[in-house]
Amino acid sequence: MQKIAVIDIGTNSMRYMISEIQQNKIVKCYKTLKTTRIGEGMQQKGEISSQAFDRNLKALKEFKEQAEKQGATEIIVFGTSALRDAKNAKEFISIVQRKLNLSIEILTGEQEARIGFQGAIEGVLEDVLVIDIGGGSTEFIYGNQKKGILEMTSLNIGALRMKEIYIYHDPVKEEELLILKQRIKETLQEGLSQSFYNMSSVMGIGGTITTLSSIKQNMKEYDSKKIHHSKLLIQDVRNILKRLKVLNLEQRKKIVGLQPSRADIIIAGIVILLEIMETLKIEELLVSEKDTLEGMLLFKLRMKK
């Protein structure tokens, strides 16, 4: 039995998955993450800060050591929105290669959309719209398992990006929320074709969406099995926003189901999802715990066939 580790360097967090592979299929997997914020402060300078550099290098080293201890024969590493945008991304990749002997593949928005879609819809046969809200960007992918992807787009609206640009007060001010909502609405109206509207089946992936399911279910300990294929109604999203927006950061950190390290960006993430659901007239979505990690591994396994 082969074991393969996959590491996703996202704008807000670095995620790790190790999987047991039999006959080119994922049999069993374990996931964890570290909040490393490689995209922190990038809206001001357009590059990875020295602190973010160090945090992410340290986390990668720890995940590499974990993978080796767990018997991984291969470690796949990829980066998304922040590494796409950072002026000094090549420097980071070079140092990781030299110090850790790990190669980082930077995905385009289209590639990120494709692998997220493949991970999310494994086993789903109907037409589906997959929405992936990340720290730096949000991907929209429509298609099915038989025909593949029919249409997709990537927009630069992510939880960390939007928080850094539009939210300065704690608790958040109503004026800030109004400006944030308007900017997201404009981006959606400009960036999405009519194909994405009025979809009968919608699936959501990414930390914002899984966190909302966790809050809704009042989870003291995160349970991926209860998250996977749970449902979020638009009213659930409205209720959680109403509940959290009046709280300050320390109060939000105490909310059951909300990871304290995500408490500062969760408001922006919720507003993104709510505007998407209202714009595209989505009443409910299915939450998937399977995403780009599984998608990247499945893609690499298929390439080996």
N, C-alpha and C positions, 0 to 999 in steps of 0.2 A: 504493500500500500504506500502510495506516495503522499507526501505532505507539502503543500505550497502555501506560502505566506503572501498576502497582498497588503500594501500600505498606501493609503490615500492621503496626500498632503493637501488638505482643503484650506480655504481661506480662514476659517474659524478653528477647525480641529484637525488633528491627524488621527486617522482611523486605521485599525489593524485587524486583519482576519487571517486565521490559519485554517486550512481545510484539508480534510482527508479525501484523496481522489482514488476512485476505482473505476476502471474502464472509461476513463475520460469524463467521469461525472462526479459532482460534489456530493459526497456521502454524509459528511459531518463537518460543521465549522464552529469556530469560536471567535467572537469579536470583542474588541475593546477600543477605547479611544483616549486621547489626551488633548486638552484644550491648549493648543500651541499658538494660535492666532498669527500665522505668517503674514496675513493681510492687515494687521493692526497698523494704523497710521499711514497706510499707503495712499489714501485720498489726498494727503498733504504733499508728500514728497515723490510718490510714484515708485518707491523702491522698498525692499525689505529692510526694516530697521536692524541695527546691530543686536538689539535685545531679541527680536523675533528670529533672527539668524541663529543665535545661540540656543534659544528654546527649541527650535525645530531640529537643529543638529543633535542636541542632547536626546530628544525624543526618538529620533531615527535610530540613534545608536542603541537606545534601550530596546526598541522594537526589534532591531536586528539581533541583538543578544537573546531576546525572548524567542524569536523564530528559530534560532540555532539550537537553543535548549529544548524546544518542542519538536525538533527533528525535521525542520523544513529543508527540503533539498533545493528549493528555489525561492527567491524573494523578488516579487514584482512591486515596483514603486512608481506611482504616477502622481502628477500634480494637476490642479485645475485653475480656477479663475485668477487667484493671486499670482501664481507663477506665470500665467499667461501675460499678466499686465506688468509685473515688476521689471524695472529697468536693469536690476542687478540679478535677475533670475539665473543667468548663465554662470555668474560667480558662485552662487549657492550650489548649483548642480555640480560645478567643477570641484568644489571643496568636499561635497558629499562623496563624489567619485574617488577623490584622493584619500580622504580620511577613513571612509567606511567601505569603500569598494562596492558601492551601490549605484546603479544607473537609474536616473529619474526620467520618465517619459512625460512630457508636458502635453496634455490633451487639448485640442482645440475645443471650442464650444460645441461643434458638431460631433466630435468624437465622444465628448462627455455625455452628450444627449443620447448617443447610440448605445453606449455601454450601460448607462443608467436604465434605459428602456429595456435592454436585454435582461438585466438583473431583475427588474421589477416584474416583468410579465412572464417569467418562467412558469409554465403550467397554466397560464391564462389564455383561453382560445378566442375570446371575442375581441372586437375593435375596442381600443382603450386609449384615452389621453393620459399620459403620465406627466405629472408636474413635479419637478425636482428643485426645491428651494435650498440653495446653499448659502455660504457666507458672502460670496462675491457676486454670484449670478443665479438666475433661475432658468431652467430648461423646460421646454414644452415639446413633447414628442407624441405623435399620434400614429397608430398603426395596429398591427396584430401579429401573432406568431407566424401565420401562414405567409402573408404578403410582406412582412417586415415593416419598416418605417415608411409611412406615406407622406408625412410632413413633420418638420421640426424647426425650432428656433431657440436661440439662447439670448437672454436679455440681461443687461448689467444691473439687475436689482437683486441684491442679496442682503441677508439680515445684518451682517457686520458692516457692509458698505453703506447701507441706508442709515444705520444707526450713527455712523461716524459723520455722515453728511448732514443729517436732519435733526438729530436728537441731542440736545445739549443740557437739558435740565433733568433733575431727578427729584420728584416724579416728573414724568414727561408733561409738557404743557399742551393744552388743547390746540393752540395755534401751530405747534410743531407737528402734531398729528394731522391736522388739516393740510398743511403744506406737503407732508410726506405722502398722504393719501392721494393728493392731486398729482404729484409727480409720478407715482406708481401708475395711476389711472392713465395718464398721458402716455407713459412708456408702453403700457399694454395696448392701448388703442392704436398707437403708431406701429408697434412691432408685431402684432398678431393678426393673421389673416382670418377670414370668416370660417375657415375649416375647423378652427379650435372652439368655435361657439356651439352651444347647445348639444354638447356631447352626452350620450346616455350613460357611458361608463368612464369614470375618472379615478385615477389612482395617484396617490401622493407619496413622495419619498423625501428623505433629507431630515436633518435634525429638528428643524422647526416643527414639521408635521408629526414626527414620532413623539416629540415632547408634548405637543398638544393632546395627543391620544393618552399619553402618560398622565397628564394633569386631569383630563376628563375621567380617567379610570382611578384617580386618587392613588397612584402607585408609590408606595414607600420604597420599594426596590424595583428597578426597571426589569420587566419581564418581556423579552422579545417575542415569545410565543403569544402573549396576550395582545401585544402591539400589532403583530402581523395579521393583516386582513380585518383589523378593527375598523369602525366607521366614524367619520367626523361629519357632522351636519353643519351647515352654515351658521345655524343658531348656536351651536357649541362654540364655534370660533368667536362669534359676537359676545357671548357670555363670558368667555375667558378673557377677552380683551377688556371688557367692562370691569371685570374683577381686578385685573393686574395693573391697568393704566393709572389707577389712583395710588398705587403702592410705590414706596421708594425701593432702591436696590436691595437694601438689607431685608426689607419685608418680603420682597419677591424671592429672595434666596431661601426663605422658609416655606414657600409653597410646596406642598406635597406633589411629587411628580415632576418638579422642575429642577434640573441639575443646576446647582448654584453657579457654576462657571458659565452657564448660558443665560443667567438672569438679566444681564445688562443688555443683551441683544434680542431678547425674546419679544419685546413689544414691536420692534421693527419687523421681525419675522412674522408675527401674527397679522400685522397690518398688510404685509405683502400678500399673505394667503387670503385674507378677507377681501382685498381688492380684486384678486384673481377670481375668486368665487363669485363675487358680485358682477364683475365685468363679463365673465363667461357664462353667467346664469347657472352656476353649479350649486345644487341644493345639498349634495352629500358626496363625499369621496371615500374611497377605500384606502387605508393606510398600508403601505408595504414596508417591511423591515429589510427586504432584499433590494439592493440598489447597485451603485457603481462598483462596489467591492466584488459582489458576485458577478456582475456584468463583465468586469475586466478579466476575472479568472476564466469565465466561460469563453470569452473571446480568445484568450491565449490558448486554452485547451483545444478549441476548434481549429486554430492555426496549426496545431501540431498533428492533426489528423492527416 
